[in-house]
């Protein structure tokens, strides 16, 4: 009788281990590595590398170049203008400049980068800061540089800020924009060149990877935490490669004949334990 009990105990132990092991083995898995796409990361360093942004367009015979990428709730812009003064982008004006959500950026002679979230109240201005109109500054992060008479301003903002003096960015739709360049760092000065265009904003590009904001300006014109060096050349930064899995042929799951054997042993072990317990009671 003791030998029978010993057999029951061994079968129970094997069954318990088999069930535990089986629960780990039959999880679906691939037997090969995923094929990964490599994309560059948006880094606000005042340098716009090839392929850093998902989309770009050139206006005014190359005097103004616009770059943009879409995140989950955020849009990332890069402006490049042939000027040593300010560059600006206006979003969804109703006529000429009126009601345009404006962004102005410039680089001072000492390398300080400044940016302004503004709103055009008239057909041809003025365009005071949102904060002067009762709105909010909704620039999340920014940086810039100036070299060889080219000014670059990079910034991000929410797709929908909820501010009455900002325009929500529609997805999978066209966006009316205006752009302008100034010859000085005074954003209230008259522009030296300008244009009105239309760009397409795609749906969310998931997953979109971007670097953490390099600067978070308060509701006034400020200097980024890490401004460019005094020679007005923005420090370079090596973009970090990020990976996104692509779909491919899935391999069979790891559920083979071995797990079914374990499952059978588990059932036998459980039954043995039940017989053991009830058998002891009856013997008593």
Legacy VTK file of the C-alpha trace (Angstrom):
# vtk DataFile Version 3.0
C-alpha trace
ASCII
DATASET POLYDATA
POINTS 284 float
0.000 0.000 0.000
2.857 2.407 0.789
4.284 1.763 -2.675
0.942 2.709 -4.231
0.924 5.938 -2.209
4.481 6.638 -3.356
3.486 6.173 -7.009
0.534 8.521 -6.528
2.763 11.165 -4.946
5.297 10.951 -7.798
2.573 11.210 -10.443
1.051 14.179 -8.620
4.417 15.942 -8.544
5.036 15.262 -12.249
1.547 16.492 -13.093
1.987 19.732 -11.159
5.350 20.465 -12.777
3.986 19.522 -16.197
1.053 21.937 -15.921
3.359 24.769 -14.829
5.834 24.051 -17.607
3.080 23.733 -20.182
1.662 27.141 -19.320
4.989 28.699 -20.310
5.629 26.728 -23.477
2.394 27.132 -25.416
2.586 30.936 -25.592
2.604 31.847 -29.328
6.013 33.019 -30.491
8.035 33.527 -33.648
11.033 31.371 -34.403
12.838 34.148 -36.225
13.886 37.720 -35.468
11.578 40.522 -36.538
12.594 42.610 -39.512
13.022 46.153 -38.246
12.859 49.491 -39.988
15.312 52.145 -38.854
14.260 55.785 -38.796
15.948 58.899 -37.526
14.716 60.723 -34.481
13.651 64.355 -34.497
16.200 66.260 -32.456
15.671 69.965 -31.855
19.274 71.043 -32.352
18.827 73.700 -35.017
19.998 71.274 -37.700
17.567 69.591 -40.088
19.053 66.348 -41.368
17.880 64.518 -44.470
14.923 62.337 -43.546
14.625 63.759 -40.038
11.079 64.940 -40.772
8.495 62.846 -42.575
7.350 65.612 -44.942
8.751 68.772 -46.461
7.909 71.426 -49.028
9.837 74.284 -50.596
8.362 77.697 -51.411
9.521 80.984 -52.897
12.121 79.367 -55.172
13.732 77.763 -52.141
13.743 80.853 -49.919
11.465 79.123 -47.395
11.483 75.406 -46.656
8.984 73.792 -44.316
9.351 70.389 -42.637
6.791 68.547 -40.513
6.054 65.247 -38.767
2.970 64.059 -36.901
2.926 62.431 -33.466
0.027 61.107 -31.418
-1.045 64.521 -30.092
1.757 66.734 -31.365
3.032 68.230 -34.601
6.725 68.944 -35.154
7.768 71.748 -37.512
11.062 72.866 -38.959
11.357 76.237 -40.751
14.360 77.149 -42.883
14.552 80.639 -44.358
17.088 82.474 -46.489
17.475 85.375 -44.072
19.405 86.572 -41.047
16.171 87.954 -39.580
12.928 86.343 -38.488
11.058 83.473 -40.127
7.351 82.844 -39.645
4.572 80.381 -40.335
0.867 81.258 -40.369
-1.839 78.605 -40.082
-5.340 78.818 -41.549
-5.870 82.545 -42.232
-9.386 83.557 -43.247
-8.204 86.328 -45.599
-4.636 87.465 -46.308
-3.155 87.353 -42.765
-6.370 87.790 -40.786
-7.062 85.212 -38.055
-3.864 83.316 -38.821
-2.237 81.347 -36.029
1.307 82.720 -36.280
4.690 81.428 -35.171
7.722 83.736 -35.362
11.296 82.690 -34.681
14.699 84.353 -34.920
18.303 84.014 -33.772
20.075 86.933 -32.132
23.670 87.866 -32.912
24.853 86.125 -29.724
23.186 82.863 -30.754
20.123 83.229 -28.539
17.051 81.655 -30.126
13.675 83.293 -29.563
10.199 82.201 -30.622
6.717 83.687 -30.369
3.211 82.206 -30.469
1.124 85.007 -32.014
-2.191 85.727 -33.739
-2.933 88.075 -36.625
-5.904 90.292 -35.791
-6.003 92.141 -39.123
-5.683 91.484 -42.832
-2.062 92.642 -42.767
-1.366 92.529 -39.063
-0.766 93.361 -36.359
0.038 89.977 -34.871
0.486 90.311 -31.099
1.457 87.384 -28.867
-1.404 85.117 -27.826
-0.714 86.002 -24.205
-1.504 89.676 -24.878
-4.893 88.675 -26.285
-5.827 86.486 -23.330
-4.583 83.248 -24.854
-1.660 81.015 -23.951
1.784 80.236 -25.287
1.498 76.690 -26.641
5.013 76.098 -27.950
6.141 72.864 -26.318
9.808 72.947 -27.318
12.041 74.777 -29.755
15.576 75.464 -30.919
17.298 77.059 -33.865
20.473 78.182 -35.557
21.785 80.737 -38.012
24.642 80.163 -40.417
25.579 81.363 -43.898
22.536 83.695 -44.002
20.183 80.764 -43.321
17.938 80.766 -40.254
16.489 77.502 -38.941
13.754 77.325 -36.312
12.399 74.006 -35.018
9.414 73.764 -32.692
6.562 71.539 -31.567
3.010 72.246 -30.449
-0.135 70.207 -29.724
-2.317 69.329 -32.688
-5.190 70.951 -30.810
-4.133 73.400 -28.105
-7.642 74.406 -27.045
-6.523 78.053 -27.259
-8.893 80.458 -29.041
-5.861 82.046 -30.703
-4.493 78.807 -32.131
-5.833 76.750 -35.009
-6.343 73.003 -34.581
-4.289 70.949 -37.034
-6.563 68.567 -39.002
-5.386 65.077 -39.846
-5.635 63.538 -43.295
-6.568 66.946 -44.688
-5.074 69.983 -46.379
-3.871 72.956 -44.354
-3.740 76.534 -45.633
-0.551 78.278 -44.572
1.230 81.566 -45.099
4.934 82.148 -44.635
7.160 85.188 -44.466
10.765 86.239 -43.907
12.036 89.412 -42.282
15.391 91.091 -42.721
15.777 91.914 -39.003
15.141 90.229 -35.658
12.211 92.570 -34.952
9.153 90.460 -35.728
6.984 93.590 -36.018
9.061 94.805 -38.967
7.761 94.401 -42.506
8.537 91.172 -44.322
11.085 90.942 -47.115
9.348 88.005 -48.814
6.164 86.052 -48.240
3.773 83.524 -49.755
0.554 81.604 -49.319
0.475 77.860 -49.827
-1.349 74.630 -49.050
0.162 71.517 -47.498
-1.229 68.081 -46.680
-1.318 66.800 -43.109
-1.448 62.981 -43.034
-3.085 60.839 -40.408
-1.110 59.978 -37.292
2.168 58.328 -38.181
2.419 55.625 -35.528
4.706 54.986 -33.970
6.356 58.373 -34.261
9.520 58.710 -32.227
10.930 62.012 -31.174
13.478 63.160 -28.717
12.335 64.686 -25.437
11.788 68.431 -25.798
15.081 70.273 -25.529
13.426 73.385 -24.175
10.110 74.252 -22.613
9.581 78.017 -22.870
7.378 79.935 -20.422
4.511 82.068 -21.791
6.966 84.748 -22.936
9.758 84.926 -25.468
12.656 83.058 -23.909
16.042 81.569 -24.552
16.375 77.786 -24.939
18.125 75.969 -22.132
20.960 74.945 -24.431
21.411 77.791 -26.947
23.796 77.528 -29.889
27.433 78.462 -29.420
28.597 82.035 -29.787
29.615 81.513 -33.404
25.872 81.129 -34.056
26.334 77.545 -35.130
23.913 75.184 -33.435
25.587 72.213 -31.762
25.197 69.068 -33.746
23.636 66.002 -32.269
23.681 62.479 -33.568
20.111 61.323 -34.110
19.243 58.199 -32.208
18.103 55.279 -34.282
14.739 53.906 -33.281
13.158 50.722 -34.535
9.675 49.869 -35.604
8.623 46.279 -36.211
7.183 45.547 -39.612
4.692 42.854 -40.385
6.049 39.644 -41.817
5.330 35.962 -42.087
4.624 34.671 -38.633
6.193 31.386 -37.658
4.164 28.602 -36.041
3.605 28.892 -32.325
5.696 26.919 -29.893
2.823 24.546 -29.160
4.138 21.163 -30.347
3.602 17.533 -29.295
5.688 18.041 -26.150
3.205 20.377 -24.437
0.358 17.904 -25.076
2.385 15.176 -23.330
2.877 17.494 -20.370
-0.816 18.277 -20.351
-1.678 14.553 -20.257
0.752 13.961 -17.392
-0.749 16.921 -15.584
-4.232 15.451 -15.819
-3.008 12.044 -14.640
-1.150 13.628 -11.768
-4.206 15.567 -10.679
-6.390 12.451 -10.798
-3.754 10.553 -8.813
-3.787 13.228 -6.134
-7.582 13.027 -5.884
-7.484 9.215 -5.603
-4.753 9.472 -2.983
-6.731 11.850 -0.802
-10.007 9.941 -1.018
-8.194 6.616 -0.642
-6.659 7.708 2.637
-10.039 8.744 3.986
-11.608 5.407 3.130
-8.750 3.503 4.738
-9.254 5.478 7.905
LINES 1 285
284 0 1 2 3 4 5 6 7 8 9 10 11 12 13 14 15 16 17 18 19 20 21 22 23 24 25 26 27 28 29 30 31 32 33 34 35 36 37 38 39 40 41 42 43 44 45 46 47 48 49 50 51 52 53 54 55 56 57 58 59 60 61 62 63 64 65 66 67 68 69 70 71 72 73 74 75 76 77 78 79 80 81 82 83 84 85 86 87 88 89 90 91 92 93 94 95 96 97 98 99 100 101 102 103 104 105 106 107 108 109 110 111 112 113 114 115 116 117 118 119 120 121 122 123 124 125 126 127 128 129 130 131 132 133 134 135 136 137 138 139 140 141 142 143 144 145 146 147 148 149 150 151 152 153 154 155 156 157 158 159 160 161 162 163 164 165 166 167 168 169 170 171 172 173 174 175 176 177 178 179 180 181 182 183 184 185 186 187 188 189 190 191 192 193 194 195 196 197 198 199 200 201 202 203 204 205 206 207 208 209 210 211 212 213 214 215 216 217 218 219 220 221 222 223 224 225 226 227 228 229 230 231 232 233 234 235 236 237 238 239 240 241 242 243 244 245 246 247 248 249 250 251 252 253 254 255 256 257 258 259 260 261 262 263 264 265 266 267 268 269 270 271 272 273 274 275 276 277 278 279 280 281 282 283
